[in-house]
Amino acid sequence: MAIPVAPIGRIIKDAGAERVSEDAKKELNAYVEAQAAKVAKKAIKFAELAKRKTVKAEDIELAISEL
């Protein structure tokens, strides 16, 4: 996992959960990582279309808006 599980647990708790199981943290973590990978791949394509090697915030924003 690229994203630590602890911050995912804090996100769930901040949303109002009193307690969070490890399985719940891992499940949300897997989902977040999968979505982040989709956004990243699309953002990379936008950067390539702009003939850049650097992915910029605008590429991420465009990728998010298209998903």
GINORSUL-V537756 format. One line per field, one symbol per residue. ss: DSSP state (H for helix, E for strand, L for the rest). burial: 1 if it has 16 or more other C-alpha atoms within 10 Angstrom, else 0. Layout:
ss = ???
burial = ???
//
This chain:
ss = LLLLHHHHHHHHHHLLLLLLLHHHHHHHHHHHHHHHHHHHHHHHHHHHHLLLLLLLHHHHHHHHHHL
burial = 0000100110010000000000001101110000000011011111100000001000110011000
//
